[in-house]
Amino acid sequence: MHLVSGRCAAFRKQHFVPDVILVVDDNHISRELLTRRLVREGFAVVNANHGLGALEALELHPIDLILLDLNLPDISGIEVLSRVRARHSLLELPIFMVSAVDDTRSIVRAIKAGANDYFTKPVHFEVLFAKLRQHLGLRPQSRVVNLDELERLPPGPELGPGDRLAHYQLVESIGRGGMGEVFRAHDQRLQRDVAIKLITQEPKPGVALQRFYAEARAVARVDHVNVVKIYEIGLKPCRFLAMELIPGTGLSQWVGTASVADICRVHLQLLEALQAIHVQGVVHRDLKPSNIMVTPEGVLKVMDFGLARTADEDPIQANTTSLYGTPFYMAPESFDNKLGRIDSQSDLFAVAAILYECLTGEKAFDSDNLVDLISAITQEPLPDPRQQRPELSRDLVSVIWRGLDRDKKRRFATAREFSQALRGCPELDTEASRAICDPTALKS
């Protein structure tokens, strides 16, 4: 097993790092031919001539894509594929099967086991390279390590303004939560300001790490103008996320001078963000005004995915005795699993609750007592926002009520459906409805 890199010096001079391709093939001639062509195309290549060597290489190197032979001398390519897929999704780590076996049954078996594509030998290199670049372009922009690796790491040192973390200089604290602190920092490599989120507290062993891991994976899946971008996940000297620094104000502060139409327009952006999030199989689970920012240009940004979960993992909330989220915005099914499972529709309930609060200045469901709050969310009549804002149209009130419906069969099924209903309200004329296509045109 060895690493072969081509054009690496040129790439590094331009501040680029070449993608690393793992080539797994027991045939020396095939392996060398493929390696040379990949190096010529500017890739770095790691070689392995058997299945266990491929799994070892994956532990030792930051692999971006795997080219895997079907027939190997120790364990089969299908076995290697299955083991890798147990830890990495198709999007996170693409795997192409490259084999002389060209029967339909083998190809179908490989695709079902998790191969992104299948190429038969002799390989048409132009097609292969086109597919390589296509899949690498779809890949999340950060690598997420295995949770077990995170849990083995000792806690890092306490850091504050003026300290250096990797290639970031911490400037000032801009926020603090139950498990960590967020700093404005300067990226000394790329000469830009970023937000650094550190884990500084862990009330329950493993919980903060699990949420840190979930947040990195969830945010890395989504590329949307209304979702905060993640740049890097770091483990040393402490666990941190480097993210897009959002200038602007929290939704609660922004809404103070906003019109009803502006509030609806910003919620259209929120629904567009959720549509992108849900399509990637991610459920946010903690939408609330403090997790939403609005830039001076009127662009909404969804933040804080610490409680998010993805469709291919078990929910963190396994029973109703443990609550994860902010109760004021949690859907009824969060408290009573007889009402359904927690999924993307639960996020839409939170959107309706936030919209109600932004329009009226009061929470849709409010109580200092958790038991009373849960009772209000799960049993009491839905609140009428016209008691505080009589000028609201019946259409807009109906949209809010449908978003808050306890019966998931009557609630909006998707963010796109919610968005279409909101666009139809008289508060939004034709010009305002089109504004969502150009978020920078919105008024702050």
N, C-alpha and C positions, 0 to 999 in steps of 0.2 A: 504494500500500500504506500503510495507516495503522492505528493502534490506537484502538479505541473502547471506553471502559470505562463501565460503568453501576453505580451504587451503590457505587463503589470506596471512597469516603470512609467510608461506614458499615461496610463490611467491614473496612477497615484499623483503624478504631477498636476493633473487636472482635477484632483480631489475626488476621483471616482475610484471605487473598488470593484474589480470584475466579479461577476456572478460565478459561483463555484459549482461545477457540475460533477457529480459522482458517477463514474462509469464503472459498471459492474459486469464483467464478462470474463469467463475462464479461457477464452480463446485469445492467445497473445496477439496474433495478427489483427484480429477484429478490434481488440482493445486499443492497440497502438494507432491503427488507422483512424479510429474515431477520436482518439485523444489529439492527434496532430491537427485534424480538421477543426476541432473545437478551439484549440489554442490559437490557430490561425484566425479564427473569428473573434478573438479577444476574451475568451472565457478562461478561467482558472479551472483545472481539472484534478480531481482526486481519483485514483485508480484502486480497484479491488478485484481480485480474481476468484473470490468465493463469497457465499452469502454471509457467513459470520464476519468476514473481513469488512463487508459493506456496512453491517450494523455497528462494527467498531469504528469505522470511518465516520459514521454519522454522529457518534459521540465525541469524536476528536476534532472535527472540522465544522465550520459554519456552512453546511451544504444548502444550496438554493434549489437544486433540481437533481433528480436521479434518472439515469439511463440504465435500465436493469434487464439483464438477460433472463430468459425463462428457465433454462437448464443450467444448473450450477453443480459443482462436484460434491458439496456438503449438504446444504438445504436448498430447496427449490426457490426460484424467483417468486413464486406465489407466496411461499412462507415468509420470505423477506418483505414482500409487499404488505402482507397482513400485519406483521409486527410493526412496520413503520406507520401504517394507517391507524394502529391503536394509539399512537401518540401525536400524529400530525394529520390535519385535514387535507383534502385535495387542494384547497386554495393555499394553505400554508407551505406545503412541500409537494410540488408536482412530481409525478413519477411516470416516465414513459417506458413501456416494455419494448425492448429491441431484441428480436429473436429470429432465428431461421425457421421456427415453427410457424406455419401460416394457416393451420386449420381453424375453421370457424369456432369450434368448441373451445379451443385454448384461448382464442382472442376474447370470446364472451366471458370466459372464466376470469381472465385477468381484469377486464373492465369491471366485473361485478366485485372483485376483490379490492378495487380501489385505484386501478391504473387510470391516469388521465388520458392516455392515448397508447396506441400499439403500432409499432413499426416493424416490418419484416425485412430481413436481410436479403439482398444488398440494399442498404439504406439510400434513399434519395436525400442527399444532404441539404439541398435547398429547402425542401419541404420540412425536414427536421428542424433546421435553424429557424424557419419562420414560426413553427409551432413553439419552439423553445422561447423565443422572444415574446410571443403572444402570452404564454402562460406565466413567464417571469414578470411581465407587465401587469398581470392581474393579481400578483402575489401581494399580501400585506407588506407594508413598508417597515415592519419591525419583526424581529425573530423572537418568539416566545419560548422560553425554556420550560422543561418539564417541572411540574409542581413539586415533585420529590426533590429535585435539585435545589429549588428555592428553600424548602424546609430545612435542608442541611446547612444552610448558610448561617453563620453567627450574626447577631444583631450588629449593626454598624455604629460608628461613632456619632455623637450628637453634633449637628452642624448648624451654623447660623450665618447671617450676613457677613460677607467677606471671606468665607471659607470656599475652598475649591472642591468640586465633586467631578471626578473624571476631567473632561475638558470644559466644564461649566464653572463659572464664577457666580456664587450666590450673591444676589444684590440686596433683596429685602423680602420679608415675609408678607404674603398677600392673602393668606387664608389659612385656616386651621380647622380640622375635622376631628372625629372621634379616634381616628387611627393614625393621622399624619398631618403634615404641614406642607403648604404650597409656597414656593418662592419664585419671585421673578429672578431670572438668572441670565447670564450672558454666555452664549456659545462662542468660545474663543477660537474654534476651528472655522466656523462658518460666519462669524461676526454678525450674529443676530441675537435678539432677546427671545427667551423661551420661558415657559413655566415648568418648574421642576416640582414634582410631587414625591415627597418622602414618606416612608412608613416610620414613624417615630414612637408609636405606642401599639401594643398588641394585647388588648384585654383578655382574649382567649387564645391560647397557643394554636397557631395554624390558621385561625380565622382571617386575620389581616393579610396573611400571605395568600390565602385562597382568593380573597377579594382583589388583591393586587394582581394576581395572575389572571383572574377573570376580566378585570378592567383592561389590561393590556391586550388580551386576545379579542375582546369585544370591539374596542376602538380601532384596532388594526384591521378589522374586517371591513370597515365602512370608510368610503371615500366620498364625502359630500360636503358642500359649501356650508351647510348648517350644522355640521358635527365637528367638534374639536379634533384636530389632527394629532396623532401620536408620532413622535420622531424616533424615540429610542427607549428601550427598556434596559436598565442597568442593575447590576447586582452587587458591585463593589465600588467603594467601601461600604455601601449600604444599598438597600433596594430603592430604586427611584424610577419614575417615568418622566421623560422629557417630552413636553407637549407644546402645542401652539399657544402662544401668549395672546389672550383675547383682550384688546382694549375696549373699554365700554363700561356699562353698568349692569347690575343684576336686573332681572325682569321686574321685580317689585319696585325698584327705584325708577326704572324707565317708564313704567306705566303711569306714574303720577301726573304727567302732562300729556298723555296720549289720548287721542280721540277713540271713540268706539270703532271707527273704521280702521285706524292704525292698529288697535289691539287685535282685531280680527285678522288683519294682514299678517301680523307677526305670528299669530297662531297657525296661519296657513304655512308659514315657513317651518314651524314646529312639526306640523303634520307631514310636510315633505321630508324633513329629516327622519321622522319615525318610519316613513315608508321605506327609505333607504336602509335604515337599521333593521327593520323587520324582514326585508327581503333577504338579508344576510343571515337570518335565523337568530338574531339577537333580540332579547327582551330587556329593556332598560331597568325596570322595576323600582326606580326611585326618582321619577320625574317630579320636580317641584320648582317653584320660582327661583330658589337659590342655586339650582343646578342649570339655570338658563341665563345666558348673557345676551345683551343686545349691543352691538358696536355703534359708534357714532354715525355710521352710514345706514343704520337700521337693519343690519344683518344679524339674525338670531343664531346663537351657537348653543348646542346641547353639550353639556359637560358631565363629568363625574359618573363614570360607568362602574363604580366600585361594587354595585350589587347586581350588575347585569349578568345574565346567563345566556348560553347559546343552546340551540336546539339539540346539539349532539353531546350534551353533558347533562348529568343529573341536576335537578334544581337544588340550590343551596337550602331552600326552605322545604323540608321534607314533611313537615306536619304543622298543624295549626297552633301548637304550643310555642313555636318560635316565630316571631314576626320580623321580617326584614323589609325596611322601607320607612317612609314617613307616613304615619297613620292617616293624616288629614287628606292624603291624595291616593290612598290605597283602595283598590277595588274591593267590592264585597267578597269575592272569591278568595281574597287574601286572608280573610278571617273565618270563612266557612267553605270548606272544600266541597260541600254538597252543591254549591252554586257554580262549580266548574274549576278548571285548573288555571293557574296563573300563566298568562301568555300575552301575546301582543294586544289583545283586547283590554287587558288590564292597564297597559300603558295609555290606551285611548280614554279610559275612565279618568286617569290622572289629567290628561289634556283638558277634558271637559271641566274638571274641578278647578284647574288653573285658570281656564277661560272665565269661569264664573267669578273667581276671586279677582281677576284683573278688571273685570267689568264693574263689579260692585264694591270692591274694597273690603269684602268680608269673605271668609272661607265658606265653601258650600256646606261643609259639615264641620262643626266646631264644638269642642268641649274640653275642659281641663281634666276630665275623668276619662280614661281610656275605655272603660266598659260602656259609658254613655256614648262615646264617640263611635265605637263599633256598632252599637245599637242604632245610632242615627244613620250610619252608612248602610247597614244591612236591612233595616226594618222601617224607618220613618219615611213619611212622604218626601218627595224631592223638593228642594227649596226653589222658590220662584225669584229669579233675579230682578223681576220688575218691581219688587217691593223697594229696592234701592234705586233702580234705574227704570222708571215707568216708560221711558221713551224707547226701550228696546222692542224690536219687532217680535211678533208671534213666531215668525220663522226662526229667528235667532234663539229664542227661548226653547223652541222645539228641538233645535240642534243640540243645545246644552243638555236638555232632559234625555235625549236619546243617547248621548255620550255617557250619561250617568246612570243609565238603566241597569237595574240589578240583574235582569234577565239577559244573559249574553246573547240569546237568540234575537233580541230586539236591539241590542246595542250595535253600534257601527262594527262591521266585520273587519274593516281595514282602515288604515290611515287615509288611503286614497278616497274611500267612500265618505269618510268624515269630512275631508277637504272639499269634495264636490258639494256636499250639503251646505257647508259654511259659505262657499262661493255664491250659492244661490240666495243668500240673505240680502234684503234690500239695503243693509248697511254697506254692502260692497257693490259699487256700480261696476260696469264693464271695465273701465280703466283700472280700477282698484284690483279687480280680479286678475288682471294681467300682470300686476306689479310683482306677483310672486316669481315670475320668470326672470325678473331683474331685481333681486333683493336690495341692491345698492340704491335703487330708486325710491325705497321706502323712507318715509320721514322718521327721524328719531325723536 
